[in-house]
């Protein structure tokens, strides 16, 4: 295994030294040779790459000096069970500090039809071909190659979900990833394979466990892989509510095949500094990708969102809508690119970033973009930044509603355009409850 490059500053390696990697690799000794080799290659890449620089266009507007791996090391040790979203689930997995601590299996009927809800470590033994084909199958291109390599190198476990051909789930699968301890680092991963003409929903929840060092520095470098086979429908929601001292980097990737539909919703609430990258590949005619996100930024939080909508075949459609509400001295960055390949005629792509600024000191940055190589397409993109409508505010105040409560109502109404697209009413209400809780603790007046 290579030693870290001596030319890199210590902050670029942090606690993820060659010795720490050797210890992790030893814990993975029973894994297949290709898995271990991929980890070795990933660690070499991680150790060789520098941290992001201010001059890197893919990190434009980001506070790159805050990306410091510091003394964080892979989390270990027992912890209390985290709170889970109040959503009725077809099956569930709970991970704490990179290890499975609780699970509920699918019903006997679903298992008899081949539905798999298990861990990556078990999938290495029982579903190796599927895992090998779909794990981190898309190359990173939005700036976080170093952190993707760190994730692969130190990944201990995660969720593996397989929905066989023609199977439809009436309830979502719920996965919870939690971190406990000061200077703790976790590497959550969820991989979903939805075969032809299947239908499923998966919910990821990311939390820090209160009272266990959650008020100290923590690091979360997560990823997910979503694969929707021909004619399948896959809904995915991720709810991020890390502690306020967490540095979070999340890498999302989805692939939609012929006539497949993927809906991906990301909720951003927690963290000191959070970077979210989302790649969507539309690989065959009729593929459709719906990319949604909601962010509540308060205090000095920074949320950095980078997206890539890749149309690689004719008659594909993508629809992106990211909404941010900014309070106090918070910052958001949105940088999105629609890419249409030369053969992707009849593409229909939409991209919109809308920001609601509730403080004179908040800052919203938007960089929507197009890269079109076909001549028969319909592509639109745009961004808006606005404040609360004075007439709407006056209407509520004139009816005796306090200013803070009025602003809370207007923010949740601003978000409802996205939340209304959820088919699961319980998930809608659970997410709305988390948003209201964060707004209750923010300076809305």
C-alpha positions in Angstrom: 0.0 0.0 0.0 1.4 3.4 -0.9 2.4 6.0 1.7 0.8 9.4 1.5 2.6 11.8 -0.7 5.2 13.8 1.4 4.4 16.9 -0.6 0.8 17.1 0.6 0.1 19.0 3.8 -1.1 17.0 6.8 -4.6 18.4 6.5 -5.0 16.7 3.1 -4.6 13.3 4.8 -5.9 14.0 8.3 -6.3 10.9 10.4 -6.5 8.7 7.3 -2.9 7.7 7.3 -1.3 4.6 5.7 -1.4 3.0 9.1 -5.1 3.7 9.5 -5.8 2.3 6.0 -3.7 -0.9 6.8 -5.8 -1.5 9.9 -9.1 -1.0 7.9 -7.8 -3.3 5.1 -7.1 -6.0 7.7 -10.7 -5.8 8.9 -11.8 -6.5 5.3 -9.5 -9.5 4.9 -12.3 -11.9 4.0 -13.6 -9.8 1.1 -13.0 -10.7 -2.6 -9.7 -9.8 -4.2 -11.3 -7.3 -6.6 -12.8 -5.4 -3.6 -9.5 -5.2 -1.8 -7.7 -4.2 -4.9 -10.2 -1.4 -5.6 -9.7 -0.2 -2.0 -5.9 -0.1 -2.4 -6.2 1.8 -5.7 -8.7 4.2 -4.1 -6.4 4.9 -1.2 -3.5 5.6 -3.6 -5.6 8.1 -5.4 -6.8 9.7 -2.2 -3.3 10.1 -0.9 -2.0 11.6 -4.1 -4.7 14.2 -4.7 -4.6 17.5 -3.0 -7.6 19.1 -1.2 -9.7 21.5 -3.3 -8.2 24.8 -4.2 -9.9 28.2 -4.6 -8.7 28.3 -8.2 -10.6 25.1 -9.2 -13.7 26.1 -11.1 -15.7 23.1 -9.8 -15.3 24.6 -6.3 -16.2 28.1 -7.3 -17.7 30.1 -4.4 -17.0 27.2 -1.9 -15.2 27.9 1.3 -12.4 25.5 0.5 -10.4 26.4 3.6 -13.1 24.7 5.6 -12.5 21.4 3.9 -10.0 20.1 6.4 -9.8 16.4 7.3 -8.1 17.3 10.6 -7.9 14.6 13.2 -11.0 12.7 12.1 -10.7 8.9 12.0 -13.1 6.1 11.1 -15.8 5.9 13.8 -15.8 3.0 16.1 -17.6 1.9 19.3 -21.1 1.3 20.4 -23.7 4.1 20.7 -27.4 4.4 21.4 -29.8 3.7 18.6 -30.6 6.8 16.6 -34.1 8.2 16.1 -35.6 7.0 12.8 -38.1 8.7 10.5 -41.7 8.0 11.5 -42.4 6.2 8.2 -44.0 2.8 7.8 -41.4 0.7 5.9 -41.4 -2.5 4.0 -37.9 -3.2 5.5 -35.3 -1.2 7.3 -31.6 -1.1 8.1 -29.9 1.1 10.8 -26.1 1.7 10.7 -24.2 3.4 13.5 -20.5 4.3 13.1 -20.2 2.3 9.9 -21.8 -0.9 11.3 -25.2 -2.5 11.1 -26.9 -2.3 14.5 -30.6 -3.0 13.7 -32.7 -4.4 10.8 -36.2 -5.5 9.9 -36.4 -7.9 7.0 -38.9 -7.7 4.1 -42.1 -9.8 4.5 -41.9 -13.5 3.6 -43.9 -12.8 0.5 -41.4 -10.1 -0.7 -38.4 -12.4 0.1 -40.0 -15.2 -1.8 -40.2 -12.9 -4.8 -36.5 -12.2 -4.5 -36.4 -8.8 -2.8 -33.1 -8.3 -1.1 -32.5 -5.7 1.7 -29.1 -6.4 3.2 -25.7 -5.1 3.9 -22.8 -4.5 1.4 -20.7 -6.9 3.4 -23.3 -9.6 3.0 -23.8 -8.7 -0.7 -20.0 -9.4 -1.2 -20.7 -13.0 -0.2 -24.1 -13.6 -1.8 -24.7 -11.0 -4.5 -21.2 -10.2 -5.7 -21.9 -9.9 -9.5 -24.6 -7.2 -8.9 -22.5 -5.3 -6.4 -19.4 -5.4 -8.6 -21.5 -4.1 -11.6 -23.2 -1.2 -9.9 -20.9 -0.1 -7.0 -19.6 3.4 -7.7 -20.1 2.7 -11.5 -20.1 6.4 -12.5 -16.8 8.3 -12.6 -16.8 11.4 -10.4 -16.6 14.6 -12.5 -17.9 17.4 -10.3 -14.8 18.0 -8.1 -14.8 15.4 -5.3 -12.6 12.7 -6.8 -10.4 12.8 -3.6 -13.4 12.3 -1.3 -14.9 9.5 -3.6 -11.6 7.7 -3.3 -11.5 8.2 0.5 -15.1 6.8 0.7 -14.1 3.7 -1.3 -10.9 3.2 0.6 -12.5 3.3 4.1 -16.0 2.0 3.4 -16.8 -0.6 6.0 -20.4 -1.4 5.2 -23.6 0.0 3.8 -27.0 -0.9 2.4 -27.6 -3.1 -0.6 -31.1 -3.3 -2.1 -32.3 -5.3 -5.0 -35.8 -5.2 -6.4 -36.3 -8.1 -9.0 -38.0 -7.8 -12.3 -41.7 -7.0 -12.1 -41.9 -6.6 -8.3 -43.7 -3.6 -6.9 -43.3 -2.4 -3.2 -46.2 -0.5 -1.6 -44.1 0.9 1.2 -40.6 2.4 1.2 -37.4 0.8 2.4 -35.9 2.9 5.2 -32.1 3.2 5.8 -30.6 5.1 8.7 -27.0 6.1 8.9 -25.8 7.6 12.2 -22.5 8.9 13.6 -21.5 9.0 17.3 -18.3 10.4 18.9 -16.0 13.4 18.6 -13.7 13.4 15.6 -15.7 10.5 14.2 -15.8 9.8 10.5 -18.4 7.7 8.7 -18.8 6.5 5.1 -22.5 5.8 4.5 -23.4 4.0 1.3 -26.7 2.9 -0.2 -26.8 0.9 -3.4 -30.2 0.3 -5.1 -30.8 -1.9 -8.2 -34.3 -1.9 -9.5 -34.7 -4.4 -12.3 -37.1 -4.2 -15.3 -40.6 -3.0 -14.7 -40.2 -3.0 -10.9 -41.3 -0.2 -8.6 -39.8 0.8 -5.2 -39.1 3.7 -2.9 -36.0 4.1 -0.7 -35.4 6.6 2.1 -32.0 7.4 3.4 -31.7 9.3 6.8 -28.5 10.8 8.0 -28.2 11.8 11.7 -25.7 12.5 14.5 -26.7 10.9 17.8 -27.2 13.7 20.4 -25.0 13.6 23.6 -22.3 11.4 22.1 -19.9 14.0 20.8 -22.3 15.3 18.2 -21.4 18.9 19.4 -17.8 18.2 18.3 -16.3 17.9 14.9 -17.5 15.0 12.8 -17.0 13.9 9.2 -19.4 12.2 6.8 -18.3 11.1 3.3 -21.3 9.3 1.8 -22.4 8.0 -1.6 -25.3 6.2 -3.2 -25.8 4.4 -6.5 -29.3 4.2 -8.0 -30.0 2.0 -11.0 -33.4 1.9 -12.7 -33.7 -0.9 -15.3 -36.0 -0.8 -18.3 -39.5 0.4 -17.4 -38.9 0.6 -13.7 -39.9 3.4 -11.3 -37.6 4.3 -8.5 -38.2 7.0 -5.9 -35.3 8.0 -3.6 -35.3 10.5 -0.7 -32.3 11.5 1.4 -32.8 13.5 4.6 -29.6 15.0 5.9 -29.7 16.3 9.5 -26.1 16.0 10.8 -24.9 18.0 13.8 -23.9 21.6 13.4 -20.2 20.7 13.6 -20.2 18.1 10.8 -18.4 18.4 7.5 -20.5 16.5 5.0 -19.7 15.4 1.5 -22.4 13.3 -0.3 -22.0 11.9 -3.8 -25.2 10.7 -5.5 -25.3 8.9 -8.8 -28.3 7.6 -10.8 -28.7 5.6 -14.1 -32.0 5.4 -15.9 -32.5 2.9 -18.7 -35.2 2.7 -21.3 -38.6 4.1 -20.2 -37.3 4.1 -16.6 -38.2 6.9 -14.1 -36.1 8.0 -11.2 -37.2 10.6 -8.6 -34.5 11.8 -6.3 -35.2 14.2 -3.4 -32.5 15.5 -1.1 -33.3 17.4 2.1 -30.4 19.5 3.5 -30.7 20.6 7.1 -27.6 19.8 9.2 -23.9 20.2 9.0 -21.4 23.1 9.3 -20.4 22.8 5.7 -22.1 20.4 3.3 -21.2 19.6 -0.3 -23.7 17.5 -2.3 -22.9 16.3 -5.8 -25.5 14.6 -8.0 -24.9 12.8 -11.3 -27.9 11.7 -13.4 -27.3 9.6 -16.6 -30.2 9.0 -19.0 -28.8 6.1 -21.0 -31.7 5.0 -23.2 -34.8 6.4 -24.9 -37.8 7.2 -22.7 -35.7 7.6 -19.6 -36.8 10.3 -17.1 -35.0 11.8 -14.2 -36.6 14.1 -11.6 -34.0 15.8 -9.4 -35.4 17.7 -6.4 -33.8 19.3 -3.3 -34.8 21.5 -0.4 -32.3 23.3 1.9 -32.8 25.3 5.1 -29.6 27.2 5.8 -29.2 29.1 9.1 -26.4 30.5 11.3 -23.1 30.3 9.3 -24.0 27.0 7.5 -22.8 26.5 3.9 -24.6 24.2 1.5 -22.8 23.5 -1.8 -24.8 21.7 -4.5 -23.4 20.6 -7.8 -25.4 18.7 -10.4 -24.9 17.1 -13.8 -27.9 16.0 -16.0 -26.5 13.8 -18.8 -28.7 13.0 -21.7 -27.1 10.2 -23.7 -30.0 8.9 -25.8 -32.9 10.4 -27.8 -36.3 11.1 -26.3 -35.1 11.5 -22.7 -36.3 14.0 -20.1 -35.0 15.5 -16.9 -36.5 18.0 -14.5 -34.4 19.6 -11.8 -35.9 21.9 -9.1 -33.7 23.0 -6.2 -35.1 25.4 -3.5 -33.1 27.0 -0.8 -34.3 29.1 2.2 -31.4 31.2 3.7 -31.4 32.8 7.2 -28.8 34.6 9.3 -25.3 34.6 7.7 -25.7 31.3 5.8 -24.5 30.6 2.2 -25.7 28.4 -0.6 -24.1 27.5 -3.9 -25.8 25.9 -6.8 -23.9 24.9 -9.9 -25.8 22.7 -12.4 -25.0 21.6 -16.0 -27.3 20.0 -18.5 -25.3 18.0 -21.1 -26.9 16.8 -24.3 -24.9 14.3 -26.4 -24.9 14.6 -30.2 -27.3 11.6 -30.6 -29.7 12.7 -27.9 -32.2 14.3 -30.2 -35.7 15.2 -28.7 -34.2 15.8 -25.3 -36.4 17.7 -22.9 -34.4 19.2 -20.0 -35.4 21.7 -17.3 -33.2 23.1 -14.5 -34.3 25.7 -11.9 -32.7 26.9 -8.7 -34.9 29.2 -6.5 -33.6 31.0 -3.4 -35.7 32.6 -0.7 -33.4 35.0 1.3 -34.6 35.9 4.8 -31.6 37.9 6.0 -29.5 40.8 4.8 -26.4 38.8 5.6 -27.3 35.6 3.7 -25.7 34.8 0.4 -27.1 32.7 -2.5 -24.9 31.8 -5.5 -26.3 30.2 -8.7 -24.5 28.9 -11.8 -26.9 27.1 -14.1 -25.6 26.0 -17.4 -26.1 24.1 -20.7 -23.9 22.1 -23.0 -25.9 21.1 -26.0 -24.5 19.1 -28.9 -27.8 18.1 -30.6 -30.0 20.4 -32.7 -33.6 19.2 -31.9 -33.9 19.7 -28.2 -35.9 21.7 -25.6 -33.7 22.8 -22.7 -34.4 25.6 -20.2 -32.5 26.7 -17.2 -32.6 29.5 -14.7 -32.2 30.8 -11.2 -34.1 33.3 -9.0 -33.3 34.9 -5.7 -36.0 36.8 -3.9 -37.2 37.9 -0.5 -40.5 37.4 1.2 -43.3 39.1 -0.7 -44.3 42.2 1.4 -48.0 41.8 0.4 -48.1 38.1 1.5 -46.3 39.1 4.8 -48.8 42.0 5.4 -51.8 39.7 4.7 -50.7 37.3 7.5 -49.7 40.1 9.9 -53.0 41.9 9.4 -54.7 38.7 10.7 -52.8 38.7 13.9 -50.2 36.2 13.0 -46.8 37.0 14.6 -44.0 37.9 12.2 -41.9 34.8 13.0 -44.9 32.5 12.5 -45.8 34.3 9.3 -42.4 33.8 7.9 -42.5 30.1 8.9 -45.7 29.7 7.0 -44.3 31.4 3.9 -41.1 29.3 3.9 -43.0 26.0 4.2 -45.4 27.2 1.4 -42.3 27.9 -0.7 -41.2 24.3 -0.2 -44.5 22.7 -0.8 -44.1 22.8 -4.5 -41.4 20.2 -4.1 -42.9 18.2 -1.2 -46.2 17.9 -3.1 -44.4 15.6 -5.6 -43.9 12.9 -3.0 -46.4 10.1 -3.2 -45.9 8.9 0.4 -48.0 11.1 2.7 -46.2 9.9 5.8 -42.8 10.8 4.3 -44.2 14.2 3.3 -45.3 14.9 6.8 -42.1 13.6 8.4 -39.9 15.9 6.2 -42.2 18.8 6.8 -41.9 18.3 10.6 -38.1 18.3 10.4 -38.2 21.5 8.4 -40.5 23.2 10.9 -38.4 22.1 13.8 -35.3 23.7 12.2 -37.2 26.9 11.4 -38.4 27.0 15.1 -34.8 27.2 16.2 -33.8 29.8 13.6 -34.1 33.6 13.7 -37.1 34.1 11.5 -38.4 37.3 12.9 
